[in-house]
């Protein structure tokens, strides 16, 4: 089996592997942020429904509290909402780190991804063929 992967030293391979794992971890974290965003949005919809029911039951002061104090506020302090956290994570954090990881791969490994895994895969396949 020909090895068409770039010839890099073990430390460089380890660094690339750690960068890949870091990116995967950030993507997983992004998924959690999106879940948090959706869960928070659904919770706010319930508060909106509660406002409607409280107002219909004649509890205008309580309904007004939901309308004025709960629904418009952001969960991240002040008026910052969860979608803004997701957007910031994507555009100001994740995008920059992904660009760094991609540029590093281009510079030291001809842009190849998952070099460590591919080498392990080939060794195991070759061992099975023996």
N, C-alpha and C positions, 0 to 999 in steps of 0.2 A: 504494500500500500504506500503510495507516494505521499510524502509530507510536503504539501504546498503551503503550509503555514509559514509566516515569517520567522526567521531565525532570531530569537531574542533570548536574553539571559533569564535565569530563574527569577531574579529580583524584579526585572521589568514585567515578566509574566505575572508575578505575584501582585505587583502594583496595579496592573490592568485588571486582574481578577477582583481586587478590592474595590476599584472604581466601579466595576460592573455591579458588584454586590451593593455598593452604596447607592447607585442609581436605582437598582431594583427595590431597595428599601425605601427610597424616596417615592417611587411610584406606588408602593404599597401604602405609604403614609398619605399620599394624595388621595387614594381610594377611601381611606378613613376620613379625610377631610370632606370629601364629597358625601359620604354617608352622614357625617355630622351635619353638614349643610342641609341635606334632605330631611333628617330627623328633626332638626330645629324648625325647618319650614312647616313640616306637618304638625308639630306641636303648636306653632303660632296659628295655624288654621283652626285648631281646637279652641284656642283662646278667643279667636274671632267668633266662633260659633257660640262660645260661652257668653260673649258680649251680647250677641243677638238674643239669647235666651234670657239673660238677666234683664235686658231692656224690656222684653216682652212680659216679663214677670213683674215689672214695675220697679226694679232695682237700678234706677238710672245712675245713681252715684257709683255703684260698683261697675256697671257697664262703661261709664265714662272713664273710670280708672284703667280698665283694660284698653279702651280706645286711645287714651292719652298717655299712659305710662308704660304699658306692656308692649302693645303692638308696634309702635314706632321705634322703640329702642333697639339698639344693636347689642348683641351678646358679647361683643369684644370691647366694650367700653365706649361710652359716648354713643355715636350713631353708626358705628361700623358693623355691618352685617356679615353673615357667614359667607355669602357669595363673594364678598370683597376679600376675605381671607383666602378663599380658593383661587381667585384671580391673582392675587399677589403671589401666592405660592407658585402658581403656574408660570407667571410672566417675569417675576423678579427673582425667583430662587431656583426653581427646577430647571427652567430654560437655560440659565447661566451655567449651572453645574453640568447639565447634559452637553452643552456646547464645549465645555472644558474637557469632559470625558471623551467626546468625539474627536476633538483636536488632538488630544493626547494619543488616542489610538492611531490617528492618521500619522502623527509624527514618529511614533516608535514601533508601530506594528502594521503599517500599510492599511490602516483602517479596519483590520480584522477584529471581529468580536468573538468572545467566548473561546479564546485560544486554549486556555487550560482545559475546559470541558471537552473541546474537540480532540486534544491530545490524549486525554483519558479515554475518550470514546474509541479512538483508533487503537490504543494499546489493548483495550479489552476486546475489541473486535479481532485484532491480530492474535491475541492469546486464544480466543475461541477457535480460530482457524488452524491452530497448531495441532 
